Amino acid sequence: MGQRIPRSLAVVLPALSWLGLLQLGSCGAASDDSPAPSDDDGVASSDASSDRESSTAFDGSRDSSTDAPFLYGGPEGWIRWTDYSYGCGFFIPEAEQYLPEPIRWEPCPTSVNGDPLPGPAGQNCRSMVLDWAPSTTGDHITLDAVADVDENGKVYLAFGRGTGANYYRIVAEADGPVRFALYEQGRCVASRPRLNGGHFIFRTYDDAYGGSYAGGAIQGTVGELRPAVLRPPGYSKDGDPVSTDYALGPNAFVESRAADGIYTFPGASFVSWVVQPPEDEGLVYAEYQFRGDDLFWSADSSAWEYVKVWTAGAGVQTLIGYGTDRTRLAGGFGTDGIDMVWEEGSGRTDFTKKIFPVVETWTAKYTTNPEVVRATRRRVRSEYPQIPGNMHNVVGCGYAVHSVRTTSPGLGWRLIRLSDGMAWEGIEAPGDRYVYDRPLAVTCDEIFLSGFVNGRPNIARVRIDSLGPGTPAD
């Protein structure tokens, strides 16, 4: 995310079907004639291939430093994977039998140092068993966990397992085997996973222990042991951890850099820039998410926020928003392709703060047509006064779950049944050391959340049928 390319320099594509777009793609790395954004000025590079060839100079020559030892040996049954870079200490298993053990779950503790588990009494909560040696930071898993729910309701998780100075980056079924794993033993790090439709992307950092954020990206298919290079070493220059970020769909991905571009997946053939229209001047595009081949995101500033949509046929549109009316805001959008859910804030009089006295949850059936949304949307219930864009709704099976992040009542989650607005929540009280406040997935039976126990990250799952009567809508 950064400055957007001027509209005069934007690539304007005709309305193509996704079948036509995918026929432009390939099964390897990005084609040399595909436009590539520059981290320097946000303008498309005229010679992407030469830039990528020169970016592969990283050779791991400093991997023998004492702060990040590179032992040139992986676990038993693992082989060194050099497709990304010979100098990276990346290893992959020779066969499925060498993959890490499956995720195991145990009952959540009912209290931590006297602080009770937030949520209704009697809830059925399970958390991940953390029975391996932690990383050097003391954490067993990484903070960047993501989840995906397939068409059969099966949940997949992607995250990192720390073990001393090294990490396993894994994609696993929540109730089944690990389906992919990468072992790190060196300066290179694969993190910030993205997961969708049986595919994944990891953002790579070429010299993470040296404090550099330069790197590339790798891609793969769940169930295949060998990943592929999406972006080579040095593709992203040394800016900040999110100088390049990704959002993944079943057939495409967004690459957020100085300019945000849409590319086919797999293959990384260029499709279109995400062009910012004049009315969005000063807004930051973020929180990209695909639902099928439709792309949604937020257009955000300190003053207001919209929900945007891109389709191959109609291009960029404002799906939900109130123009320059600073008293109203729409954010926190989420969808499962059946229901769309978002928060609306209203009644603000102090424009120096993004806090709205009235916050409400709204819903509509899935559409990419702004006029249909305006005609069919309905209010679900009221919410706590907070920043609506921070609520990050995750939607599934007629439910929405989002973060609660206020000074009162605190941090945590709220689950809403969309049919009638009934709500359940688990929110920590001030001083608690036990909070799950980032929803990962919701199925017909459970919600999956990430959070902290005594300052250490973990993942929990809570059965919906154990949450009691709930709070009716108002």
C-alpha positions as CSV (number, residue, x, y, z in Angstrom):
1,M,0.0,0.0,0.0
2,G,1.3,3.4,-0.9
3,Q,0.8,6.1,-3.4
4,R,-1.5,5.1,-6.2
5,I,-0.5,5.4,-9.9
6,P,-2.0,8.4,-11.7
7,R,-5.1,7.7,-13.6
8,S,-3.4,8.8,-16.8
9,L,-0.8,6.0,-16.4
10,A,-3.3,3.3,-15.4
11,V,-3.8,0.3,-17.5
12,V,-7.3,0.2,-18.8
13,L,-8.6,-3.2,-19.8
14,P,-11.8,-4.0,-21.7
15,A,-14.5,-6.0,-19.9
16,L,-13.1,-9.5,-20.3
17,S,-14.7,-12.7,-18.9
18,W,-12.6,-14.5,-16.3
19,L,-12.2,-17.4,-18.7
20,G,-10.5,-15.0,-21.1
21,L,-8.3,-13.6,-18.4
22,L,-7.2,-17.0,-17.2
23,Q,-6.3,-18.0,-20.8
24,L,-3.8,-15.2,-20.7
25,G,-2.0,-16.9,-17.7
26,S,0.6,-19.5,-17.5
27,C,1.6,-22.1,-15.0
28,G,5.0,-20.6,-14.1
29,A,6.3,-17.3,-12.8
30,A,5.0,-14.0,-14.1
31,S,5.5,-13.5,-17.8
32,D,8.3,-11.0,-18.7
33,D,5.9,-8.8,-20.6
34,S,3.5,-8.4,-17.7
35,P,3.6,-4.9,-16.1
36,A,5.3,-4.8,-12.7
37,P,4.9,-2.0,-10.3
38,S,8.0,-0.2,-9.0
39,D,8.5,0.4,-5.3
40,D,10.2,3.7,-6.1
41,D,7.4,5.7,-7.8
42,G,4.4,3.5,-8.2
43,V,4.6,3.5,-12.0
44,A,4.7,0.4,-14.0
45,S,8.2,-0.8,-14.9
46,S,9.1,-1.0,-18.6
47,D,11.6,-3.8,-18.0
48,A,10.2,-6.2,-15.4
49,S,12.3,-9.2,-16.5
50,S,15.7,-7.5,-16.1
51,D,14.7,-6.2,-12.7
52,R,13.7,-9.6,-11.5
53,E,16.9,-11.2,-12.9
54,S,19.1,-8.7,-11.0
55,S,17.1,-9.2,-7.8
56,T,18.2,-12.8,-7.3
57,A,21.7,-11.8,-6.0
58,F,21.0,-12.9,-2.5
59,D,23.1,-16.0,-1.9
60,G,22.9,-16.6,1.9
61,S,26.5,-15.6,2.4
62,R,25.7,-14.3,5.9
63,D,23.7,-17.3,6.9
64,S,26.6,-18.4,9.2
65,S,26.2,-15.5,11.6
66,T,25.8,-16.3,15.2
67,D,22.5,-14.6,15.7
68,A,20.8,-16.8,13.1
69,P,22.9,-20.0,12.6
70,F,22.4,-21.9,9.4
71,L,23.2,-25.5,10.0
72,Y,22.5,-26.8,6.4
73,G,20.5,-29.6,7.6
74,G,16.8,-30.1,8.1
75,P,14.8,-32.6,10.1
76,E,14.9,-36.3,9.2
77,G,13.2,-36.9,5.8
78,W,13.4,-33.3,4.7
79,I,15.4,-32.0,1.7
80,R,16.7,-28.6,1.0
81,W,14.4,-26.6,-1.3
82,T,16.4,-24.1,-3.4
83,D,13.9,-23.0,-6.0
84,Y,13.4,-19.7,-4.3
85,S,17.1,-19.1,-3.4
86,Y,20.0,-21.4,-2.7
87,G,21.0,-19.1,0.2
88,C,17.7,-19.6,2.1
89,G,17.5,-22.4,4.6
90,F,14.2,-23.7,3.3
91,F,13.4,-27.4,3.5
92,I,10.5,-29.5,2.4
93,P,9.6,-33.1,3.3
94,E,10.5,-35.9,0.9
95,A,7.1,-37.7,1.6
96,E,3.9,-37.1,3.5
97,Q,5.1,-39.3,6.3
98,Y,7.6,-36.6,7.3
99,L,5.1,-33.8,7.7
100,P,4.6,-32.4,11.2
101,E,2.0,-33.9,13.5
102,P,-1.6,-32.9,13.0
103,I,-3.1,-30.1,15.1
104,R,-4.4,-31.4,18.4
105,W,-7.0,-29.6,20.6
106,E,-7.7,-29.6,24.3
107,P,-10.3,-27.9,26.6
108,C,-9.6,-24.2,27.1
109,P,-8.5,-23.4,30.6
110,T,-11.4,-21.8,32.6
111,S,-9.1,-19.2,34.0
112,V,-5.6,-17.8,33.8
113,N,-4.0,-16.4,37.0
114,G,-7.5,-15.9,38.4
115,D,-8.9,-14.2,35.2
116,P,-11.8,-16.2,33.9
117,L,-12.4,-17.3,30.3
118,P,-14.5,-14.5,28.7
119,G,-17.8,-15.7,27.3
120,P,-21.0,-17.4,28.4
121,A,-20.8,-19.9,31.2
122,G,-20.8,-23.5,29.9
123,Q,-19.3,-22.7,26.5
124,N,-17.5,-25.5,24.8
125,C,-14.1,-24.0,24.0
126,R,-11.0,-25.9,22.8
127,S,-7.6,-24.5,22.1
128,M,-4.5,-25.7,20.3
129,V,-2.3,-28.1,22.2
130,L,1.2,-26.4,22.4
131,D,3.4,-29.3,23.4
132,W,6.6,-28.5,21.4
133,A,9.6,-26.3,22.3
134,P,8.6,-22.6,21.6
135,S,10.5,-20.2,19.5
136,T,13.3,-18.0,20.9
137,T,10.6,-15.4,21.6
138,G,8.7,-17.8,23.8
139,D,5.8,-18.2,21.3
140,H,4.7,-21.6,20.0
141,I,2.8,-20.2,17.0
142,T,2.8,-17.1,15.0
143,L,0.3,-14.2,15.2
144,D,-0.4,-14.3,11.4
145,A,-2.7,-17.3,11.4
146,V,-5.4,-17.4,8.7
147,A,-8.2,-19.8,7.9
148,D,-10.3,-21.0,5.0
149,V,-13.6,-23.0,4.9
150,D,-14.2,-25.2,1.9
151,E,-17.5,-26.0,0.2
152,N,-18.0,-28.9,2.6
153,G,-17.4,-26.9,5.7
154,K,-13.9,-28.2,6.3
155,V,-11.6,-25.7,8.0
156,Y,-8.0,-25.2,7.0
157,L,-5.5,-23.2,9.0
158,A,-2.2,-21.6,7.9
159,F,0.4,-20.3,10.4
160,G,3.9,-20.8,11.8
161,R,5.1,-23.2,14.5
162,G,8.1,-21.9,16.3
163,T,10.9,-24.2,17.5
164,G,13.9,-22.5,18.8
165,A,15.5,-20.3,16.1
166,N,13.6,-22.1,13.4
167,Y,10.0,-22.3,12.2
168,Y,7.7,-24.7,10.4
169,R,5.2,-22.9,8.1
170,I,2.3,-25.2,7.8
171,V,-1.1,-25.5,6.1
172,A,-3.3,-28.0,8.0
173,E,-6.8,-29.3,8.4
174,A,-8.3,-28.2,11.7
175,D,-9.4,-31.8,12.2
176,G,-7.0,-33.7,10.0
177,P,-3.4,-33.9,8.8
178,V,-0.9,-31.2,8.0
179,R,-1.2,-30.8,4.2
180,F,1.9,-28.6,3.5
181,A,5.0,-27.6,5.5
182,L,8.1,-25.6,4.9
183,Y,11.0,-25.6,7.4
184,E,13.1,-22.5,7.9
185,Q,16.7,-22.7,9.0
186,G,18.4,-19.5,8.0
187,R,17.9,-15.8,7.5
188,C,14.9,-16.2,5.1
189,V,11.4,-16.2,6.6
190,A,8.1,-17.1,5.0
191,S,5.2,-15.4,6.8
192,R,1.9,-13.5,6.3
193,P,0.1,-16.5,4.8
194,R,-2.9,-16.2,2.5
195,L,-5.3,-19.2,2.0
196,N,-8.2,-19.6,-0.4
197,G,-9.8,-22.5,-2.3
198,G,-7.0,-25.0,-1.7
199,H,-4.2,-22.7,-2.6
200,F,-1.8,-20.5,-0.5
201,I,0.7,-17.7,-0.7
202,F,3.5,-16.9,1.8
203,R,5.3,-13.5,1.7
204,T,9.0,-14.1,2.0
205,Y,11.7,-12.0,3.7
206,D,15.3,-12.6,2.4
207,D,17.2,-11.4,5.5
208,A,14.7,-11.2,8.3
209,Y,17.2,-11.7,11.0
210,G,19.3,-8.8,9.6
211,G,16.4,-6.4,9.8
212,S,15.5,-6.3,6.1
213,Y,12.1,-6.4,4.6
214,A,13.2,-7.1,1.1
215,G,11.9,-10.4,-0.3
216,G,9.4,-12.1,-2.6
217,A,6.7,-14.7,-2.3
218,I,6.0,-18.4,-2.7
219,Q,2.8,-20.2,-3.7
220,G,1.4,-23.7,-3.5
221,T,-1.5,-26.1,-3.6
222,V,-2.8,-27.7,-0.4
223,G,-1.8,-31.4,-0.5
224,E,1.3,-30.9,-2.7
225,L,4.6,-31.0,-0.9
226,R,6.6,-28.8,-3.3
227,P,5.8,-25.1,-3.5
228,A,6.6,-22.8,-6.4
229,V,8.2,-19.3,-6.6
230,L,5.6,-16.5,-7.1
231,R,8.0,-13.6,-6.7
232,P,11.8,-14.0,-6.6
233,P,14.1,-12.7,-3.9
234,G,14.5,-9.0,-3.8
235,Y,11.3,-8.4,-5.7
236,S,10.0,-6.3,-2.8
237,K,12.6,-3.7,-1.8
238,D,13.5,-2.9,1.8
239,G,10.6,-0.8,2.9
240,D,8.5,-2.1,5.8
241,P,6.9,-5.4,6.7
242,V,3.7,-4.7,4.6
243,S,5.4,-2.8,1.8
244,T,4.1,-5.8,-0.3
245,D,1.1,-7.7,0.8
246,Y,-1.3,-10.2,-0.9
247,A,-4.9,-11.2,-1.0
248,L,-5.7,-14.5,-2.7
249,G,-8.7,-15.8,-4.6
250,P,-9.4,-19.1,-6.4
251,N,-8.3,-17.7,-9.7
252,A,-6.5,-14.5,-9.0
253,F,-4.5,-12.5,-6.4
254,V,-4.0,-8.9,-5.5
255,E,-0.5,-7.6,-4.9
256,S,-0.5,-4.5,-2.8
257,R,2.7,-2.4,-3.4
258,A,3.3,1.2,-4.5
259,A,0.4,0.3,-6.9
260,D,-2.1,-2.4,-6.3
261,G,-2.4,-4.9,-9.1
262,I,-4.6,-7.9,-9.9
263,Y,-2.9,-11.0,-11.4
264,T,-4.0,-14.5,-12.4
265,F,-3.4,-17.4,-10.0
266,P,-1.5,-19.5,-10.6
267,G,0.7,-18.0,-13.2
268,A,0.9,-14.3,-12.1
269,S,-0.1,-12.9,-15.4
270,F,-1.2,-9.2,-15.1
271,V,-4.9,-8.5,-15.3
272,S,-5.5,-4.9,-14.2
273,W,-4.4,-2.2,-11.8
274,V,-6.8,-1.3,-9.0
275,V,-7.4,2.2,-10.2
276,Q,-8.4,4.9,-7.7
277,P,-11.1,7.2,-9.1
278,P,-11.0,10.9,-8.3
279,E,-13.7,10.7,-5.6
280,D,-11.4,8.4,-3.6
281,E,-8.5,10.8,-3.5
282,G,-6.8,10.7,-0.1
283,L,-8.3,7.3,0.8
284,V,-6.1,4.2,1.5
285,Y,-7.2,0.9,-0.2
286,A,-6.7,-2.0,2.2
287,E,-8.3,-5.2,3.5
288,Y,-8.6,-6.8,0.1
289,Q,-10.7,-10.1,0.0
290,F,-11.9,-12.3,-2.8
291,R,-15.2,-14.1,-3.0
292,G,-14.9,-16.2,-6.1
293,D,-13.6,-13.8,-8.8
294,D,-15.1,-10.7,-7.2
295,L,-12.8,-8.5,-5.2
296,F,-13.9,-6.4,-2.2
297,W,-11.9,-4.0,-0.1
298,S,-12.1,-0.9,2.1
299,A,-11.3,2.7,1.1
300,D,-10.3,4.3,4.3
301,S,-9.1,7.6,5.8
302,S,-9.1,9.2,9.2
303,A,-12.4,10.8,8.3
304,W,-14.6,8.2,6.6
305,E,-14.6,4.8,4.9
306,Y,-16.3,3.0,2.0
307,V,-16.7,-0.6,0.8
308,K,-15.4,-1.1,-2.7
309,V,-15.8,-3.8,-5.3
310,W,-14.1,-4.8,-8.5
311,T,-15.4,-7.2,-11.1
312,A,-14.0,-8.1,-14.5
313,G,-17.1,-6.7,-16.2
314,A,-17.8,-3.5,-14.3
315,G,-14.4,-2.5,-12.9
316,V,-14.1,-0.5,-9.7
317,Q,-17.3,0.7,-7.9
318,T,-18.3,1.9,-4.5
319,L,-20.5,-0.9,-3.1
320,I,-21.5,0.7,0.2
321,G,-20.7,4.3,1.2
322,Y,-21.9,7.8,1.8
323,G,-19.7,10.0,-0.3
324,T,-18.2,12.8,1.7
325,D,-20.7,12.7,4.5
326,R,-18.4,12.6,7.5
327,T,-21.2,11.8,9.9
328,R,-21.6,8.3,8.4
329,L,-19.3,5.4,7.7
330,A,-19.5,1.8,6.3
331,G,-16.7,-0.7,7.1
332,G,-15.8,-4.1,8.5
333,F,-17.2,-5.8,5.4
334,G,-17.3,-9.6,5.2
335,T,-19.0,-12.2,3.0
336,D,-19.3,-15.9,2.4
337,G,-20.8,-15.5,-1.1
338,I,-24.3,-15.9,0.3
339,D,-24.6,-13.1,2.9
340,M,-22.8,-9.8,3.1
341,V,-22.3,-8.1,6.5
342,W,-20.9,-4.8,7.4
343,E,-21.0,-2.1,10.2
344,E,-22.4,1.4,9.7
345,G,-21.5,4.3,12.0
346,S,-23.6,7.4,12.3
347,G,-24.3,10.5,14.4
348,R,-20.6,11.6,14.6
349,T,-20.1,15.3,15.4
350,D,-16.4,15.2,16.4
351,F,-14.6,14.7,13.1
352,T,-11.2,14.5,14.9
353,K,-12.0,11.0,16.1
354,K,-13.2,8.0,14.1
355,I,-15.6,7.0,16.9
356,F,-19.3,6.9,16.1
357,P,-22.0,7.1,18.9
358,V,-24.3,4.9,16.8
359,V,-22.8,1.6,15.3
360,E,-25.1,-1.0,13.7
361,T,-24.7,-4.3,11.9
362,W,-26.3,-4.4,8.4
363,T,-26.6,-7.3,5.9
364,A,-27.7,-8.0,2.4
365,K,-27.7,-11.0,0.1
366,Y,-24.6,-11.3,-2.0
367,T,-24.3,-9.0,-4.9
368,T,-21.8,-6.7,-6.6
369,N,-24.4,-4.2,-7.7
370,P,-24.5,-1.1,-5.5
371,E,-28.1,-0.4,-6.4
372,V,-29.2,-3.8,-5.3
373,V,-27.5,-3.3,-2.0
374,R,-29.3,0.0,-1.4
375,A,-32.6,-1.6,-2.3
376,T,-32.3,-4.8,-0.3
377,R,-30.1,-4.2,2.7
378,R,-31.5,-4.5,6.2
379,R,-30.4,-3.5,9.7
380,V,-29.5,-6.5,12.0
381,R,-28.8,-5.0,15.4
382,S,-26.9,-2.3,17.3
383,E,-23.2,-2.6,18.3
384,Y,-20.9,-1.1,20.8
385,P,-19.6,2.4,19.9
386,Q,-16.2,1.8,18.3
387,I,-14.4,2.1,15.0
388,P,-16.6,0.1,12.6
389,G,-13.8,-0.6,10.1
390,N,-11.9,-2.4,12.9
391,M,-14.6,-5.0,13.4
392,H,-13.6,-7.3,10.5
393,N,-16.7,-9.5,10.0
394,V,-16.2,-13.2,9.1
395,V,-19.3,-14.7,7.6
396,G,-20.6,-18.2,7.3
397,C,-23.7,-20.4,7.5
398,G,-26.0,-17.5,8.4
399,Y,-23.7,-16.1,11.1
400,A,-21.2,-13.2,11.3
401,V,-18.5,-12.9,13.9
402,H,-16.4,-9.8,14.5
403,S,-13.9,-8.3,16.8
404,V,-14.9,-6.1,19.7
405,R,-12.3,-3.5,20.4
406,T,-13.4,-0.8,22.8
407,T,-12.2,0.6,26.2
408,S,-15.6,-0.5,27.5
409,P,-16.5,-3.4,27.6
410,G,-13.0,-4.4,26.3
411,L,-11.6,-6.8,23.7
412,G,-13.1,-9.9,22.4
413,W,-15.6,-11.3,19.9
414,R,-19.3,-11.1,19.1
415,L,-21.2,-13.7,17.1
416,I,-24.5,-12.6,15.4
417,R,-27.2,-14.8,13.9
418,L,-28.2,-12.9,10.8
419,S,-31.8,-14.2,10.6
420,D,-32.9,-12.4,13.8
421,G,-29.9,-10.5,15.2
422,M,-29.4,-12.8,18.3
423,A,-25.9,-12.2,19.6
424,W,-23.3,-14.0,21.8
425,E,-20.0,-12.7,22.9
426,G,-16.7,-13.4,24.7
427,I,-15.1,-10.2,25.9
428,E,-12.3,-9.7,28.4
429,A,-12.5,-7.4,31.4
430,P,-9.8,-4.8,32.0
431,G,-6.7,-6.6,33.3
432,D,-7.6,-10.0,32.0
433,R,-4.7,-12.1,30.5
434,Y,-7.0,-14.3,28.4
435,V,-8.6,-12.9,25.2
436,Y,-9.5,-14.2,21.8
437,D,-10.3,-11.2,19.6
438,R,-9.6,-12.0,16.0
439,P,-12.1,-14.2,14.2
440,L,-10.6,-16.6,11.7
441,A,-13.6,-18.6,10.5
442,V,-17.2,-19.5,11.2
443,T,-19.0,-22.7,10.3
444,C,-22.5,-24.0,11.0
445,D,-21.1,-25.5,14.3
446,E,-18.1,-23.4,15.5
447,I,-16.2,-20.2,15.5
448,F,-12.4,-20.2,15.2
449,L,-10.5,-17.3,16.8
450,S,-6.9,-16.3,17.4
451,G,-5.8,-14.4,20.5
452,F,-3.5,-14.4,23.5
453,V,-3.2,-16.4,26.8
454,N,-0.8,-14.6,29.1
455,G,0.6,-12.7,26.2
456,R,1.3,-15.8,24.1
457,P,-0.7,-16.4,20.9
458,N,-3.0,-19.4,20.4
459,I,-6.0,-20.5,18.4
460,A,-9.3,-21.5,19.9
461,R,-12.6,-22.9,18.6
462,V,-15.9,-22.5,20.3
463,R,-19.1,-24.5,19.6
464,I,-22.1,-22.3,18.8
465,D,-24.6,-24.6,20.4
466,S,-22.8,-24.2,23.7
467,L,-23.3,-20.4,23.9
468,G,-26.7,-20.4,25.7
469,P,-29.7,-18.1,24.9
470,G,-27.8,-15.0,23.7
471,T,-28.9,-11.4,23.6
472,P,-31.9,-10.5,21.4
473,A,-31.6,-7.8,18.8
474,D,-32.7,-4.2,19.6
